[in-house]
Amino acid sequence: MAAPATKKKSTARRTPAAPQAPAGSFENPLIPNARLQLIYSSMLRARLLDAKLATAAQRTPEAVGAGLILNLREQDALLSAAPSHRFLKGVPLKQLLQKPAPRTIDHGFPAQNVLPAIADSAAALYAALGIAFTYKAGAKSSHDSHVVLAYTTDIEACLAAARLAELHRLPILFILSQNGTTPVASLRGHRFALPGIPVDRDDAVAVYRVAQEGIARARAGGGPTLVECMRYTAPQKHKSDAIATLERYLKSKGLFTASWKRALIDGFRRELAAATVKARKATKS
């Protein structure tokens, strides 16, 4: 008689159960409660990953990455050198944690539609425009195109690329991140009919909604949008923390507990530890 089959232990990541809002409370259909909690957990993971990599030069506001990238579909393309952005787009932790050989060329991650990081901002943005041209030409419907999300900190390169994108009504969203408190590029963009939207880079809900509208517009054939992510409060007066801000909002809706946050942090730290071991083995082999 054959021995009974042993049940394999699942290795899939288990997301801690999120708190549920009180019965009968209002839920915004544009950003459902589960989506708000996903934005929050993604911001936590992005911060922990940045801390692990110690990539101060590539660190970006967590609200910007989570608010933007969670609006993308699998087939949409991302231009960003930020490791946390690439992770949120689906690049495995093991690949992000591997230490590349000196002078290794960044080929991006084609499987996740993540474009190569190019040091020259203008060249990188023109590469993103090339993908947008391809998406527009290959769209099965004029109202349902794939979209490119291009993240940059270079105002002049961004405006130059945006002018070309507007001329050809390309399905691309330009994300300009800056430390200032006054919108610059979005105001200049209006001169050539490019929708420019300034948004608080530490307000995840605001970033998500702006990206939601811009991506929907691009997908439907409406052309590009420029989103200028900036500080709404001068840093010397008040240091805003995007995660703490969203925590307060979730608490007000009954969607947050300290134990849930701790479970998220502990769970992702275990993921990071496991991925680090795999990355080291892959680097040695």
N, C-alpha and C positions, 0 to 999 in steps of 0.2 A: 504494500500500500504506500502510495507516494506521500511524502511529508507535506504538511500544509505549507503553502507559500507564505513567506514572511513579508510583512507589510513594510515597504520602503518608507524611510523617513523623508518627508518633504524638505527640500532645501530652499524652497521659494521664500522670498522675503515676506514676512507678515506685517502689515501695517497695523499699528495699535488702533483699537476701536476708538473712534472720535466721539466726543460728547454730542448728544442730540438736543436740539432746541426744544423749549417747552411746547407742548401741544397747543395748536391754535395760533402760534406766533407767526408774524409776517415773514415770508421768504421771497426775496427778490428773484424773479425768474431770469433776469439777465446775469446775475451771479448767484446761483443757488448756494445753500449753506455748505454742501459738500465741496463745492469749488472754492469757497472762501477758506475752508480748512486745508485744501490741497495747496493753495497759494501760500498759506502760513507754513505748512510742513516743508514746502519746497524752499522757502526762504531760510528756514532753520538749516536744512541740509546744505544750501549754498554757503552759509556762513561757516559751518563746520568744515566743509571741503576747503574753503579758502584758508582757514586756520591750519588745516593739515598741510596744505601745500606751501603755506607762508608766502603766497604770491601777492604781496602788497601792491606791486606795480600793476597787476592785472585785476585787482579786486574791484568789484563794481557794486553799486547799491543793490542789496538783495531784492528790494521791491521792484527794481527795474527788470532784473532777470526773470523772476517768477511771474510778474505781471504781464510781461511781453510773451515769453516763450510758451507759456501754458495755453496761449491762444492758437498756437501753430498746429497744423496737422503733420502726420508723419512724412508726407511727401513734400512739405514746404522746406525751403532752404534757409540756413542761418549763416550769417557772416559775423563772427565774433571770436576773438582770441581768448576771451575769459573762460577759464576752465569750468567755472560754475555754470555759465551759459551752455557750454557744450554738454555738460552732465545733464542739465535739465532738458536738453534736446534729445537725450537718449544715449549718449556716448557712455560705454561701460566705465565704471570707476577704475578697473584694472588698467585700461588703456590710458586714462588720464594720470594715473599714479606712476606709470613706468617712466624711468628717467632716460630721456633720449640721449644718444651719443652727441658729442659736441658738433655743432654745425649741421645737425640733421635738418633736412628740409621738412617743413610742416606741410603734409599733404592733405590735411583736413581728415574728415571721417565720412567718406562717400556713402557708407551704409546708412548713416543717419542724416544725410544731406547737410553736413556741416562743411562749409567751404574752408580752404586753407587760409591760415593767418599770414598775411603779407605785410611786411614792415612799412611799405609805402602806402599810406592811407588812400591816396587817389587810385593807385593800381588795384587795391583791394575792393574799393567801391565799384570800379569799372568791371571787375570780375563778377561782382554781384549783379550789375546791370546786364551782363551777358547771360547769366542764368535767368534773369527776369524776361529778357527777350525770348529765350528758349521756351519758357513757361507760357508766355503769351501766344507764341506761334503754335505751340502744341496743345493748347487748351481745347478739350472736346466741346466745350460750351463757352460762349463769350461771357457767361455769368457765373462760371465756376472754375477759375484758374487756380493753379498752385501759386504760392506767394513767397517772396524773398524778404527776410527781415535782416537789415544791415545795421550793425551797431558800430558807432564811431565816436571819436572825441574831436575830430578835425572839422571845424566849421566850414572853411573854404572848400575843402574837398567834398564835403557833404552837399553844399549848395550847388557846386558844379555838376555833381552826379544827379542831384535832384532836378535840375533844369532839364537835363537830357531825358530823365525818366518821365517828367511831366509832358514833354514834347511828344513822346511816344506812348503815353498813358500806360506805363509799365506796372505790373503787379508787384510793387515793392514798398516796403515801409522803412524809412530811414529813422534810426534812433540816435539822436545826438545827445550825449551825456556831457554835462558841464558843471563846474563848481560854482558858477555865478548865480546871482539871484535875479538877474534881469534877462528876459528872453531876447535873443539876438537873431539867431538864424530863422526862427519861425516868422518873425516880423519881416525880415528881408525876403523870405520865400513867398510872401503874399504878393510881391511885385510881379512875379511871373505865374500867378494863379495857382501856386502850390499850397494846398491846405497845410498850415503849420500850427501845431497845438503844443503850447507849453504846459508841462505837468510837473507836480511836486514829485521828485524822484524818491521820496521817502513815504509816499502814500500808495501802497500796493493796490488798493481798490481803484484809485483814480487811474493809475498806470494801466491796470487791466482793462478798464472800460474804454480808455482812449485807444489802446491797442486793438480791442475788440472791434471798435467802429472802423479804425483805419484798415485793418486786415479784411473786414467784410467788404469795405469799399473797393479795395484792390482786387479781391477775389471776384467781385461782380463786374470788373472792367472799368471801374471809376478812376483808375490811375493811382499814383503814389501819394503818400502822406508823410510829412516830416513831424516827428514827435521829439520835442526838446525837453529832456529830463533835467531839471534844475533844482537848486535849493530854493525853497520858498521862505526860509528863515536864515538870516545871516549866522554863520557858524559860531562867531564870537558871542552872540547873544543866547543861542540855544542849540545844543547838539541833539538833533532829532535821531531817534532810533526807530527804523521802519518796523522791526519785529515787535518792539514794545507797543508801538502805535496800533498795529493790527491786533495784538493781544487784547488791548483794551476794547477794541471794536468787537472782537469775538466774545469777550466776557459779557458785553452789554446785550448780546444776542443769545447768551446761554450756550455758546459753542466752544468754550475753552475751560480747561481745568489744568492745574499745575501737574497733576499726575500724568495727564495725556502728553504734556510737553516733555516731561522727564522720560516717558516711554519712547517718544519720537527720538530724542537725543541719544538715549542708550542704544536703541535699535540701529540708528545710523552709524554710531561709533563702532558697533560690532561689524557692520557692513564695511566700513573703512578699514578696520583691522584685517578682515579676511581678504579684501581687495589688495591691501598693501603686501600681504604675504604672496599672493599670486603674482603681483607686479614684480616683486623681487626675484621670484623664480624665473619669470619670463625674461627679465633683464640679464640674468646669469646664463641662460641657455643660448 
